């Protein structure tokens, strides 16, 4: 019987992780189980890194998923989410500002009037040229 090399096992689809995720895990875009992160942590990652896409998900798909998490977090604690957005903007932590502006637009169009007012009051801190 011929012996298989270790690389053959690495690319064998039958050995891929397709088990059901445990309670503290979710499925990633490739079907593997990964640890959950807190919504505010995901919002922070999105604001800083953006959604450029990956091998397993398009930029559009990742943007839609992250925008949903952002809106859910905004519904729970709008002041904290908008303050985080402003903080990332002021500290210049995001290499591209388009995600910050998009997130601010989502906040400005939130169903809650107080959320919209707070987001609109912070436009000048996010949409700036210097």
N, C-alpha and C positions, 0 to 999 in steps of 0.2 A: 504494500500500500504506500502510495506516495505521501510524503509529509508536506503539510501545508505550511507556508511561511506566515509570519506574524502579520504581514501586510494583507494577506488574503483574508484573515480574520477581521482586520480593521474595516474592510470594505464589504463584508458579508452582511447583507440587510437582515438576515435572521438573528443577528447578534445585537441589533440596534435596540435602544431603550424604547419599548412601547408598553411598559407596564402602566397601570393606573397610578396617577400621582397620589402621594400621601396627603394627609390633611393640610400640611404646611406647604404644599407644592401646587403648581399649576403647570399646564402643558405649554411649551414654547411653540414657535412656528414650525419647528421640525418634528414635533411630536414627543420631544423629551420632557421629562419632569424637572422643573427648576423651582427654587424657593420663591415664594411670594415676597414682594416688597410693599411697604406702606404706600398708600396713594400719594402722599405729599413727597415722598422720596422719588416716586416715578415722575411726578410733576416737575420736581427740581431737575432730574436727569433730562427730561424732555426740553425744558427751558434752556438748559445749557448746551446739550448735544444736538438737539433738533431731531429730525426724522429723515435722514438721508437714505434710508432703506438698507437692506441687508441681503444676503444670499437667499434667505428664506421668506422675506416679506418686502413688498414694495414700499417706497417712501409714502405713497398715498395711503396704503393700508396702515402703516405705522402712525402716520399723522392722525388718521381717523380714530385709532385706538387711544392714542395719547390725548387727543382733544376730548374724548369721552371721559377719560379719567380726570382731566382738568375740570370739566364741567361738573362731574360728580363731587370733586373736592370743593369746588366753588359753591355748590349747594350746601355743603356741610359747614364750611368755615370761610366765607368769602373774604373777610378781612385778612386772614392769615395767607390765603392763596395770592391775593393781590399784593400784599406786602412782600411776599416771596418773589413775585414777578418784578416788582420795583427794585428789590434788593439785588437781584441778578443783573438788572439793567444798570443800576448805579455803579455796581462793582465791576462792570464790564466782564462778566464771567461767561457770557455767550459769544462765541466767535462770529455768529451771524445774528442779526437782530430780527429777521423775519418771523421767527417763532415767537419772540416776545411780542411783536406787534399783532400777530395773529391771536395769541392768547389774550392780549388786552382787548382785542375786538370781540372775542368770545365773552369776556367779562362785561364789556360795555353793552352787549346784547342779551345779558342774562334776564330771566323772567322777573327777578326780584328788583324792585325800584331802588332800594338801598344799595344793592350790589352794583347796579348800573351807575348810580351817583358816585360811589366810592371809586369805581374804575375810571369814570370820566374825570374825577378830580386828580387822578394820577397820570393822565395822558402825557402831560408835559415832562414827567420824569422818565417815561419810557420812549416816547417819540421825540427824541432830541437829536441834534446834529453834532453835539460835542460832549 
